Every structure is written in structure tokens, then in C-alpha cells.
Amino acid sequence: MDGHKRSVVHDYQDPLASLFRFEPAQLEDLDRLVAIEQGSFTAPWTRKMLEAELQNPFSQLLTVRRKSKGRTGDIVGYLCFWIVFEELHLMNLAVEAGSRRRGIAKALVLQALSLARDRGAERALLEVRASNHAARRLYEGVGFRQVALRVRYYSDPIEDAVLMQRESVGVLTLSQEVEHAD
């Protein structure tokens, strides 16, 4: 390398774009989102909760669909996030079991960061179960840091939440990408 840092996320172009399509969720997607929720969490969001997110003006439900022979196929994951003034709040992220560990969750988070930056957000926040080490590594890998612990935040089972924040929704540098690579 020539000593200059290269941008990885600026105007984020997803390397999975040839295999997957990212698009906003629609009402007709709710059954699939509920199925992914139920396969991912001990206390999954309900159809009513997901439908409320579709109606919320601050909320975005970003889906990722598998491409098959040039056509868009089934939804394999989604991210619900809010952009409220200068903050991006990652609310819920789920990828179907058979599609995990392929970079889909990371791509969804990076897409949300890019959209938030374009809409004027300056920082990002999220809560994650303390025991969810894979998710915490994912978020750390894209620049989030633990800033607090919310005791007994989750139910079913009762568990603490780790509050994580990313001070900037801007560019993730190559050195940050390499530093957090699995």
C-alpha cells in the first residue's frame, strides 16, 4: 500500500450485491419477517410490532433478498432502524439461520450507516444482549464501542443489555476494517 487510507464504506457498495438485493420491506413481507424473527430470538417481535414499524415515520425496515437467475427471491434477513434527527438507532437485526456468517448482517448495518449519513445523522446507537457475543463482535467490527450496561433490560430470559455507540456514521477506513476482521 502507498501509505494512504482507503475508504471502504463511503457511498457503501456492497460486495454481496451480485448475490443479494437490499430493499425496503413492504406489507406483504411481514409473514417472512415474522418467520425470521421466530427463528432468531427467544422473544421475537410480533407481526403487529413489525407492522407498526412500517407505519412509523422514523423507522426503516431494510430487507435483503437472495437473487436467483436474475430474479429477486426470498428475504433472508432484515434490519429495523430509526433515523431521528442526528442519531441512527439500530433496533432489530435478524438473518435466517441458513444464511448466517456470510456477511449479510454486516452489509445490512453498513447500508444503514450509509443511509443515515446521507440523511444527516452523526452517530449511531444500539442495545444488544450481553450474552450475544457474535452480535457484539459484528458491531465492534464496524466501529461500535460499549458505552454503558442496562441492567435487566431484556426479558425472556432476563438479561443485561450492552449499550453500544458509534461516534460517527461516516467512513469506515481500511485500517478499521482490517483491525476488526474475523
C-alpha positions as CSV (number, residue, x, y, z in Angstrom):
1,M,0.0,0.0,0.0
2,D,1.1,3.6,-0.6
3,G,0.5,4.8,3.0
4,H,-2.8,6.4,2.3
5,K,-6.0,5.2,4.0
6,R,-8.7,4.0,1.6
7,S,-12.4,4.4,2.2
8,V,-14.3,1.1,2.5
9,V,-17.8,2.4,3.3
10,H,-18.0,5.9,1.7
11,D,-21.0,5.5,-0.6
12,Y,-21.0,1.9,0.5
13,Q,-21.1,-0.6,-2.4
14,D,-22.0,-4.0,-1.1
15,P,-19.8,-6.8,-2.2
16,L,-22.8,-9.1,-1.8
17,A,-24.8,-7.1,-4.5
18,S,-24.4,-9.8,-7.1
19,L,-26.0,-12.4,-4.8
20,F,-28.4,-10.3,-2.8
21,R,-30.7,-7.3,-3.2
22,F,-31.3,-4.8,-0.5
23,E,-34.7,-3.1,-0.4
24,P,-37.3,-1.6,1.9
25,A,-39.8,-4.1,3.5
26,Q,-43.4,-4.0,2.3
27,L,-46.6,-5.1,4.0
28,E,-46.6,-8.3,2.0
29,D,-43.2,-9.2,3.5
30,L,-44.4,-9.4,7.1
31,D,-45.0,-13.2,7.1
32,R,-41.4,-13.8,6.1
33,L,-40.1,-11.3,8.6
34,V,-42.1,-12.9,11.4
35,A,-40.7,-16.3,10.4
36,I,-37.1,-15.0,10.5
37,E,-37.8,-13.3,13.9
38,Q,-39.2,-16.6,15.4
39,G,-36.1,-18.5,14.2
40,S,-33.7,-15.9,15.6
41,F,-34.9,-14.7,19.0
42,T,-36.3,-16.1,22.3
43,A,-38.6,-13.1,22.5
44,P,-39.3,-12.3,18.8
45,W,-41.1,-9.2,17.6
46,T,-44.7,-9.9,16.6
47,R,-46.4,-9.2,13.3
48,K,-48.2,-6.3,14.9
49,M,-44.9,-4.9,16.1
50,L,-43.3,-5.2,12.7
51,E,-46.4,-3.7,11.1
52,A,-46.1,-0.7,13.5
53,E,-42.5,-0.2,12.3
54,L,-43.7,0.0,8.7
55,Q,-46.1,2.8,9.8
56,N,-43.6,4.7,11.9
57,P,-42.2,7.7,10.0
58,F,-38.8,7.4,11.8
59,S,-38.5,3.7,11.1
60,Q,-36.9,1.9,8.2
61,L,-37.2,-1.8,7.6
62,L,-34.4,-2.8,5.2
63,T,-34.6,-6.3,3.8
64,V,-32.0,-8.4,2.0
65,R,-33.3,-10.9,-0.7
66,R,-31.5,-13.7,-2.4
67,K,-31.1,-13.3,-6.1
68,S,-31.8,-16.3,-8.3
69,K,-31.2,-16.3,-12.0
70,G,-31.5,-12.6,-12.2
71,R,-34.8,-12.6,-10.2
72,T,-35.3,-11.4,-6.6
73,G,-36.0,-14.3,-4.3
74,D,-36.8,-14.9,-0.7
75,I,-35.9,-12.5,2.1
76,V,-33.0,-13.9,4.1
77,G,-32.6,-11.1,6.7
78,Y,-33.6,-7.6,7.7
79,L,-32.6,-4.6,9.8
80,C,-35.1,-2.3,11.5
81,F,-33.5,1.1,12.3
82,W,-34.7,4.6,13.1
83,I,-33.1,7.9,12.0
84,V,-34.2,10.5,14.5
85,F,-32.6,13.9,14.0
86,E,-28.8,13.3,14.3
87,E,-29.0,9.8,15.5
88,L,-29.3,6.4,13.9
89,H,-30.8,3.8,16.3
90,L,-30.4,0.1,15.2
91,M,-33.5,-1.5,16.6
92,N,-33.5,-5.1,15.4
93,L,-31.4,-7.2,13.1
94,A,-32.1,-10.8,12.1
95,V,-30.7,-13.2,9.4
96,E,-32.3,-16.6,8.8
97,A,-30.2,-19.4,10.3
98,G,-29.1,-20.9,6.9
99,S,-27.7,-17.6,5.7
100,R,-25.7,-16.5,8.7
101,R,-21.9,-16.0,8.8
102,R,-21.9,-14.8,5.2
103,G,-21.6,-11.1,5.8
104,I,-25.3,-10.3,5.4
105,A,-25.8,-8.8,8.8
106,K,-22.6,-6.7,8.4
107,A,-23.8,-5.5,5.0
108,L,-27.2,-4.5,6.5
109,V,-25.5,-2.4,9.2
110,L,-23.2,-0.8,6.7
111,Q,-26.2,0.0,4.4
112,A,-28.0,1.6,7.4
113,L,-24.9,3.7,8.3
114,S,-24.6,4.9,4.8
115,L,-28.3,5.9,4.6
116,A,-28.1,7.6,8.0
117,R,-25.0,9.6,6.9
118,D,-26.9,10.7,3.8
119,R,-29.8,11.9,5.9
120,G,-27.6,13.9,8.3
121,A,-27.1,11.5,11.2
122,E,-23.9,12.0,13.1
123,R,-23.8,9.0,15.5
124,A,-25.3,5.5,15.9
125,L,-26.7,3.7,19.0
126,L,-27.9,0.2,19.7
127,E,-28.6,-2.3,22.6
128,V,-27.6,-5.9,22.4
129,R,-27.9,-8.8,24.8
130,A,-24.8,-9.1,26.9
131,S,-24.6,-12.8,26.1
132,N,-24.8,-12.3,22.3
133,H,-21.1,-12.3,21.7
134,A,-21.4,-12.8,17.9
135,A,-23.5,-9.7,17.5
136,R,-21.2,-7.7,19.8
137,R,-18.2,-8.7,17.6
138,L,-20.2,-7.7,14.5
139,Y,-20.9,-4.3,15.9
140,E,-17.4,-3.8,17.2
141,G,-16.2,-4.7,13.7
142,V,-18.0,-1.8,12.2
143,G,-16.8,0.7,14.8
144,F,-19.3,0.5,17.7
145,R,-18.0,0.6,21.3
146,Q,-19.6,-0.3,24.6
147,V,-20.7,2.9,26.4
148,A,-23.0,1.5,29.2
149,L,-24.7,-1.5,30.6
150,R,-28.5,-1.6,31.1
151,V,-29.2,-4.0,33.9
152,R,-32.0,-6.5,33.4
153,Y,-33.1,-4.7,30.2
154,Y,-34.3,-7.8,28.4
155,S,-36.9,-10.4,29.4
156,D,-37.4,-14.0,28.3
157,P,-34.7,-14.6,29.6
158,I,-33.9,-11.6,31.9
159,E,-30.6,-10.3,30.8
160,D,-28.5,-7.1,30.7
161,A,-28.2,-5.0,27.6
162,V,-24.9,-3.6,26.4
163,L,-25.4,-0.1,25.0
164,M,-23.1,0.5,22.1
165,Q,-22.4,3.7,20.2
166,R,-20.5,4.7,17.1
167,E,-19.5,8.3,17.3
168,S,-19.6,8.8,13.5
169,V,-21.8,7.2,10.9
170,G,-19.2,8.3,8.3
171,V,-16.4,6.5,6.5
172,L,-15.0,3.2,7.9
173,T,-11.4,3.2,7.0
174,L,-9.5,0.3,5.6
175,S,-7.4,0.2,8.8
176,Q,-10.6,-0.1,10.9
177,E,-11.9,-2.8,8.5
178,V,-8.6,-4.8,8.8
179,E,-8.4,-4.3,12.6
180,H,-11.8,-5.9,13.1
181,A,-11.7,-8.6,10.5
182,D,-12.6,-12.1,11.7
